[in-house]
Amino acid sequence: MKIIKTEIPDQMFEQLHRLVQAGWFTSQDQIVRQALEKFLHANRPEVLEKHVREDVEWALHGSK
């Protein structure tokens, strides 16, 4: 497993802290990992390519 070190705004940190305190997550690390997983899943190259192709198709033919 790799470690990524980053800085986040204070307000975002407080939101993460509140979610953990409320029991929604076991740790702030868990929140960040889950958010990254969802982001990477939604932005897979094949998904992005599909959206680009749909946008091009609409631009070429969808406005009729």
A tleap script that builds the chain and sets N, CA, C and O, in Angstrom:
source leaprc.protein.ff14SB
mol = sequence {
  NMET LYS ILE ILE LYS THR GLU ILE PRO ASP
  GLN MET PHE GLU GLN LEU HIE ARG LEU VAL
  GLN ALA GLY TRP PHE THR SER GLN ASP GLN
  ILE VAL ARG GLN ALA LEU GLU LYS PHE LEU
  HIE ALA ASN ARG PRO GLU VAL LEU GLU LYS
  HIE VAL ARG GLU ASP VAL GLU TRP ALA LEU
  HIE GLY SER CLYS
}
set mol.1.N position { 0.850 -1.164 0.000 }
set mol.1.CA position { 0.000 0.000 0.000 }
set mol.1.C position { 0.899 1.230 0.000 }
set mol.1.O position { 1.948 1.243 0.645 }
set mol.2.N position { 0.487 2.248 -0.718 }
set mol.2.CA position { 1.238 3.497 -0.821 }
set mol.2.C position { 0.594 4.568 0.046 }
set mol.2.O position { -0.594 4.500 0.363 }
set mol.3.N position { 1.384 5.542 0.419 }
set mol.3.CA position { 0.895 6.663 1.218 }
set mol.3.C position { 0.928 7.917 0.361 }
set mol.3.O position { 1.925 8.205 -0.301 }
set mol.4.N position { -0.166 8.655 0.381 }
set mol.4.CA position { -0.251 9.949 -0.294 }
set mol.4.C position { -0.445 11.004 0.784 }
set mol.4.O position { -1.335 10.895 1.628 }
set mol.5.N position { 0.390 12.013 0.745 }
set mol.5.CA position { 0.292 13.095 1.716 }
set mol.5.C position { -0.220 14.334 0.990 }
set mol.5.O position { 0.310 14.706 -0.057 }
set mol.6.N position { -1.248 14.973 1.544 }
set mol.6.CA position { -1.828 16.142 0.902 }
set mol.6.C position { -2.363 17.105 1.947 }
set mol.6.O position { -2.475 16.764 3.125 }
set mol.7.N position { -2.685 18.294 1.511 }
set mol.7.CA position { -3.307 19.287 2.382 }
set mol.7.C position { -4.730 19.519 1.906 }
set mol.7.O position { -5.004 19.511 0.706 }
set mol.8.N position { -5.639 19.726 2.861 }
set mol.8.CA position { -7.026 20.035 2.523 }
set mol.8.C position { -7.448 21.262 3.320 }
set mol.8.O position { -6.867 21.549 4.367 }
set mol.9.N position { -8.448 21.986 2.841 }
set mol.9.CA position { -8.934 23.153 3.572 }
set mol.9.C position { -9.479 22.763 4.947 }
set mol.9.O position { -9.976 21.653 5.136 }
set mol.10.N position { -9.379 23.680 5.892 }
set mol.10.CA position { -9.851 23.425 7.254 }
set mol.10.C position { -11.315 23.000 7.279 }
set mol.10.O position { -11.683 22.087 8.018 }
set mol.11.N position { -12.139 23.645 6.489 }
set mol.11.CA position { -13.578 23.316 6.474 }
set mol.11.C position { -13.801 21.870 6.024 }
set mol.11.O position { -14.649 21.174 6.583 }
set mol.12.N position { -13.056 21.418 5.030 }
set mol.12.CA position { -13.197 20.040 4.566 }
set mol.12.C position { -12.737 19.072 5.659 }
set mol.12.O position { -13.371 18.040 5.882 }
set mol.13.N position { -11.653 19.398 6.327 }
set mol.13.CA position { -11.165 18.562 7.417 }
set mol.13.C position { -12.227 18.428 8.506 }
set mol.13.O position { -12.461 17.333 9.016 }
set mol.14.N position { -12.866 19.537 8.859 }
set mol.14.CA position { -13.910 19.508 9.888 }
set mol.14.C position { -15.085 18.643 9.466 }
set mol.14.O position { -15.659 17.928 10.287 }
set mol.15.N position { -15.444 18.702 8.190 }
set mol.15.CA position { -16.538 17.862 7.694 }
set mol.15.C position { -16.176 16.387 7.802 }
set mol.15.O position { -17.000 15.565 8.202 }
set mol.16.N position { -14.928 16.054 7.439 }
set mol.16.CA position { -14.481 14.664 7.574 }
set mol.16.C position { -14.521 14.229 9.031 }
set mol.16.O position { -14.985 13.134 9.352 }
set mol.17.N position { -14.039 15.083 9.895 }
set mol.17.CA position { -14.008 14.779 11.330 }
set mol.17.C position { -15.428 14.525 11.861 }
set mol.17.O position { -15.651 13.585 12.625 }
set mol.18.N position { -16.373 15.364 11.452 }
set mol.18.CA position { -17.762 15.198 11.907 }
set mol.18.C position { -18.364 13.884 11.421 }
set mol.18.O position { -19.107 13.233 12.156 }
set mol.19.N position { -18.050 13.493 10.193 }
set mol.19.CA position { -18.570 12.222 9.675 }
set mol.19.C position { -18.045 11.038 10.474 }
set mol.19.O position { -18.785 10.094 10.750 }
set mol.20.N position { -16.775 11.086 10.844 }
set mol.20.CA position { -16.193 10.011 11.649 }
set mol.20.C position { -16.811 10.021 13.044 }
set mol.20.O position { -17.181 8.969 13.566 }
set mol.21.N position { -16.923 11.190 13.644 }
set mol.21.CA position { -17.493 11.300 14.982 }
set mol.21.C position { -18.939 10.813 15.019 }
set mol.21.O position { -19.378 10.242 16.017 }
set mol.22.N position { -19.677 11.037 13.937 }
set mol.22.CA position { -21.079 10.610 13.866 }
set mol.22.C position { -21.207 9.110 13.577 }
set mol.22.O position { -22.308 8.561 13.619 }
set mol.23.N position { -20.088 8.453 13.287 }
set mol.23.CA position { -20.121 7.023 13.046 }
set mol.23.C position { -20.375 6.601 11.614 }
set mol.23.O position { -20.565 5.415 11.345 }
set mol.24.N position { -20.381 7.540 10.698 }
set mol.24.CA position { -20.612 7.202 9.297 }
set mol.24.C position { -19.421 6.469 8.698 }
set mol.24.O position { -19.586 5.653 7.791 }
set mol.25.N position { -18.225 6.753 9.197 }
set mol.25.CA position { -16.994 6.118 8.732 }
set mol.25.C position { -16.138 5.795 9.943 }
set mol.25.O position { -16.298 6.391 11.009 }
set mol.26.N position { -15.225 4.842 9.768 }
set mol.26.CA position { -14.359 4.469 10.881 }
set mol.26.C position { -13.156 5.394 11.004 }
set mol.26.O position { -12.561 5.500 12.077 }
set mol.27.N position { -12.793 6.064 9.909 }
set mol.27.CA position { -11.650 6.975 9.936 }
set mol.27.C position { -11.723 7.947 8.772 }
set mol.27.O position { -12.473 7.745 7.817 }
set mol.28.N position { -10.935 8.999 8.867 }
set mol.28.CA position { -10.846 9.942 7.757 }
set mol.28.C position { -10.184 9.279 6.556 }
set mol.28.O position { -10.522 9.574 5.410 }
set mol.29.N position { -9.239 8.382 6.826 }
set mol.29.CA position { -8.605 7.637 5.734 }
set mol.29.C position { -9.635 6.865 4.928 }
set mol.29.O position { -9.566 6.826 3.700 }
set mol.30.N position { -10.590 6.251 5.614 }
set mol.30.CA position { -11.628 5.479 4.925 }
set mol.30.C position { -12.444 6.391 4.002 }
set mol.30.O position { -12.767 6.005 2.878 }
set mol.31.N position { -12.772 7.579 4.465 }
set mol.31.CA position { -13.540 8.523 3.636 }
set mol.31.C position { -12.760 8.878 2.383 }
set mol.31.O position { -13.307 8.853 1.280 }
set mol.32.N position { -11.501 9.204 2.543 }
set mol.32.CA position { -10.678 9.615 1.408 }
set mol.32.C position { -10.514 8.457 0.422 }
set mol.32.O position { -10.631 8.665 -0.786 }
set mol.33.N position { -10.250 7.253 0.905 }
set mol.33.CA position { -10.114 6.092 0.015 }
set mol.33.C position { -11.406 5.848 -0.760 }
set mol.33.O position { -11.373 5.604 -1.966 }
set mol.34.N position { -12.544 5.915 -0.066 }
set mol.34.CA position { -13.821 5.673 -0.736 }
set mol.34.C position { -14.108 6.755 -1.780 }
set mol.34.O position { -14.591 6.453 -2.871 }
set mol.35.N position { -13.815 7.995 -1.452 }
set mol.35.CA position { -14.029 9.087 -2.405 }
set mol.35.C position { -13.148 8.910 -3.638 }
set mol.35.O position { -13.609 9.109 -4.762 }
set mol.36.N position { -11.885 8.537 -3.437 }
set mol.36.CA position { -10.989 8.309 -4.572 }
set mol.36.C position { -11.444 7.130 -5.422 }
set mol.36.O position { -11.388 7.193 -6.650 }
set mol.37.N position { -11.890 6.064 -4.782 }
set mol.37.CA position { -12.398 4.913 -5.536 }
set mol.37.C position { -13.563 5.316 -6.421 }
set mol.37.O position { -13.614 4.938 -7.592 }
set mol.38.N position { -14.500 6.080 -5.875 }
set mol.38.CA position { -15.666 6.509 -6.654 }
set mol.38.C position { -15.250 7.437 -7.788 }
set mol.38.O position { -15.763 7.323 -8.901 }
set mol.39.N position { -14.327 8.353 -7.517 }
set mol.39.CA position { -13.850 9.263 -8.550 }
set mol.39.C position { -13.177 8.494 -9.680 }
set mol.39.O position { -13.466 8.721 -10.854 }
set mol.40.N position { -12.277 7.580 -9.317 }
set mol.40.CA position { -11.561 6.816 -10.334 }
set mol.40.C position { -12.505 5.917 -11.128 }
set mol.40.O position { -12.334 5.753 -12.336 }
set mol.41.N position { -13.487 5.342 -10.465 }
set mol.41.CA position { -14.466 4.511 -11.169 }
set mol.41.C position { -15.270 5.344 -12.174 }
set mol.41.O position { -15.493 4.916 -13.306 }
set mol.42.N position { -15.697 6.522 -11.756 }
set mol.42.CA position { -16.508 7.386 -12.624 }
set mol.42.C position { -15.691 7.997 -13.757 }
set mol.42.O position { -16.255 8.427 -14.764 }
set mol.43.N position { -14.383 8.038 -13.604 }
set mol.43.CA position { -13.536 8.695 -14.599 }
set mol.43.C position { -12.584 7.725 -15.292 }
set mol.43.O position { -11.489 8.097 -15.712 }
set mol.44.N position { -13.027 6.476 -15.401 }
set mol.44.CA position { -12.235 5.500 -16.146 }
set mol.44.C position { -12.116 5.977 -17.595 }
set mol.44.O position { -13.042 6.588 -18.127 }
set mol.45.N position { -10.988 5.701 -18.224 }
set mol.45.CA position { -10.810 6.164 -19.619 }
set mol.45.C position { -11.941 5.758 -20.546 }
set mol.45.O position { -12.350 6.550 -21.395 }
set mol.46.N position { -12.460 4.532 -20.403 }
set mol.46.CA position { -13.527 4.102 -21.308 }
set mol.46.C position { -14.822 4.873 -21.063 }
set mol.46.O position { -15.584 5.114 -21.999 }
set mol.47.N position { -15.075 5.260 -19.822 }
set mol.47.CA position { -16.268 6.061 -19.519 }
set mol.47.C position { -16.105 7.462 -20.084 }
set mol.47.O position { -17.026 8.007 -20.692 }
set mol.48.N position { -14.924 8.044 -19.879 }
set mol.48.CA position { -14.675 9.380 -20.413 }
set mol.48.C position { -14.766 9.395 -21.931 }
set mol.48.O position { -15.341 10.315 -22.512 }
set mol.49.N position { -14.200 8.376 -22.575 }
set mol.49.CA position { -14.253 8.301 -24.031 }
set mol.49.C position { -15.697 8.194 -24.512 }
set mol.49.O position { -16.064 8.823 -25.505 }
set mol.50.N position { -16.517 7.411 -23.825 }
set mol.50.CA position { -17.930 7.272 -24.194 }
set mol.50.C position { -18.630 8.630 -24.125 }
set mol.50.O position { -19.403 8.976 -25.019 }
set mol.51.N position { -18.362 9.395 -23.074 }
set mol.51.CA position { -18.995 10.708 -22.930 }
set mol.51.C position { -18.531 11.666 -24.026 }
set mol.51.O position { -19.326 12.437 -24.564 }
set mol.52.N position { -17.261 11.611 -24.346 }
set mol.52.CA position { -16.746 12.470 -25.419 }
set mol.52.C position { -17.405 12.105 -26.735 }
set mol.52.O position { -17.824 12.985 -27.487 }
set mol.53.N position { -17.501 10.800 -27.021 }
set mol.53.CA position { -18.136 10.366 -28.270 }
set mol.53.C position { -19.606 10.800 -28.322 }
set mol.53.O position { -20.089 11.234 -29.368 }
set mol.54.N position { -20.313 10.683 -27.196 }
set mol.54.CA position { -21.714 11.113 -27.153 }
set mol.54.C position { -21.826 12.619 -27.375 }
set mol.54.O position { -22.735 13.073 -28.070 }
set mol.55.N position { -20.923 13.389 -26.798 }
set mol.55.CA position { -20.939 14.843 -26.983 }
set mol.55.C position { -20.674 15.219 -28.436 }
set mol.55.O position { -21.322 16.113 -28.981 }
set mol.56.N position { -19.725 14.537 -29.054 }
set mol.56.CA position { -19.414 14.810 -30.460 }
set mol.56.C position { -20.603 14.430 -31.333 }
set mol.56.O position { -20.980 15.181 -32.233 }
set mol.57.N position { -21.192 13.270 -31.071 }
set mol.57.CA position { -22.361 12.832 -31.848 }
set mol.57.C position { -23.503 13.840 -31.719 }
set mol.57.O position { -24.151 14.180 -32.709 }
set mol.58.N position { -23.744 14.313 -30.501 }
set mol.58.CA position { -24.800 15.300 -30.299 }
set mol.58.C position { -24.484 16.587 -31.045 }
set mol.58.O position { -25.361 17.188 -31.666 }
set mol.59.N position { -23.216 17.007 -30.979 }
set mol.59.CA position { -22.830 18.252 -31.654 }
set mol.59.C position { -22.989 18.131 -33.157 }
set mol.59.O position { -23.353 19.100 -33.823 }
set mol.60.N position { -22.722 16.960 -33.694 }
set mol.60.CA position { -22.825 16.770 -35.134 }
set mol.60.C position { -24.257 16.541 -35.604 }
set mol.60.O position { -24.638 16.998 -36.682 }
set mol.61.N position { -25.059 15.829 -34.792 }
set mol.61.CA position { -26.369 15.400 -35.287 }
set mol.61.C position { -27.535 15.679 -34.330 }
set mol.61.O position { -28.694 15.625 -34.741 }
set mol.62.N position { -27.247 15.971 -33.087 }
set mol.62.CA position { -28.305 16.067 -32.090 }
set mol.62.C position { -29.111 17.338 -32.096 }
set mol.62.O position { -30.180 17.390 -31.487 }
set mol.63.N position { -28.636 18.353 -32.757 }
set mol.63.CA position { -29.346 19.628 -32.716 }
set mol.63.C position { -30.321 19.810 -33.859 }
set mol.63.O position { -30.825 20.911 -34.076 }
set mol.64.N position { -30.597 18.730 -34.602 }
set mol.64.CA position { -31.543 18.792 -35.744 }
set mol.64.C position { -32.956 18.897 -35.256 }
set mol.64.O position { -33.885 18.960 -36.061 }
savepdb mol mol.pdb
quit
